[in-house]
Amino acid sequence: MRLSRYFLPVLKETPKEAEIISHQLMLRAGMIKQQAAGSYTWLPLGFKVLNKVVRIIEEEQNRSGAIQLLMPTVQSADLWKESGRYDAYGKEMLRIEDRHERQMLFGPTNEEMITDVFRTYVRSYKDLPLNLYHIQWKFRDEVRPRFGTMRSREFLMKDAYSFDLDEAGARAAFYRMFVAYLRTFRRMGLTGIPMRADTGPIGGDLSYEFHVLADTGESQVYLHKDLAGKTIPPIDTDYRGDLKPIFDDWTSLFAATDEMTDEAGFKAAVPEDKQLSARGIEVGHIFYFGTKYSEPMKATVTGPDGKDVLVQMGSYGIGPSRLVPAIIEAFHDEAGIVWPVSVAPFEAVVINLKVGDAESDTASIKLYGELQAAGIDALYDDRDQGAGGKFATADLIGIPYQLIMPAARLKEGMAEIKHRKSGERETLPIGDAVKKLVALIVPQRLDTI
Ligand code: P5A
């Protein structure tokens, strides 16, 4: 992408309405624009990051055996009356009436609709286990939408739904998704810490929220220190085998939100030198709720003995549009965002310091082309403006590597690579720059952990 032809409305000033750093930086870096309370346009740079987050989620969901489909945003109230949640959901649900005066709603979640899909097609236990997911916009009329896309009214969710014959099968599905979540967050450079949590309006008795630690987090969380940097054991690429040991290992260490414990309970459970009381951002939430929906909606399969049994269900949510600011909360400095390579809007930027100078233009365009040919997601800053502004933009929008050729260096056949994270600059022959960047970038894509 040539920056002179891109749409990147960066702001010089920090907007006053933004209280937390991620919201400030998303506005300043031209990633989002507010349209109404809790509703945002994803501008090109923001949309590019959102898509990278979504892609990682898809890869890990697919790898775990979940199958992607797409359900509508607007739902019929009838399904929700069947499950009994139409009245129970309250004011968070945006209720709509169509021209025929039929009651509709903008979906806050999809347990009812997926149960309807399931009961329409699945008849036999032989079709189980099944896990279906989609990535679709949701609407919740939050009392306090705030912090930009962190808590918005319209937001993107990955929601998966598992169907099993019995509780043992449902638990195995739960463990599979649990491990997929650990891996998903790790691939974004984060440690997603599972916490016992309240099930709220989704229901059931088993649920874990995944939190990323950040000072600006909305939740108070209490955890065993060792969870913060815990490793995830390698698994079979297709998730065969028993994943309960990984679940047990991660959940044996204390971690809970303040909905589930208080300071006293926490201090009784964890040795003093291992206590970590912190703020957390909830980036995912997984539930096992058995027959809560299959029973009222009559979703059954024929079991091995020929008798009908209610299907056992769980649901598993991740908020991609919340993850983007959560990642920024974790990775930024005074100059701006410091994206991990795996979700960076561009992996490298070629900064032409002398646009219009034949030598500089030729060298920059050549390097930009070579980076693209090598599969690097590259940006070319070909704007006719001063070096200071170019460096400031590259730092602000957080591109992990900047490739620059100051005029004096160019004459010697040399270029510089600036590492956004450390600030380190290294000088190398222009001919080695692309190879060097590929060697730096490719392992950090984390697509094979
Ligand atoms: C699980 C999937 C559910 O809705 N039903 C389907 C279950 N869970 S949840 O915890 O209510 O939401 C799942 C994740 O969605 C994100 N999220 C939000 N993101 C931005 N703004 C919001 N207002 C918002 N509400 C929920 C969170 O990441 C949450 O973990």
Residues whose N, C-alpha, C, O or C-beta is under 5 A from the ligand:
A	BS01	P5A	P108 T109 N110 T149 M150 R151 S152 R153 F155 M157 K158 D159 A160 I202 E282 V283 G284 H285 S315 Y316 G317 I318 G319 R322
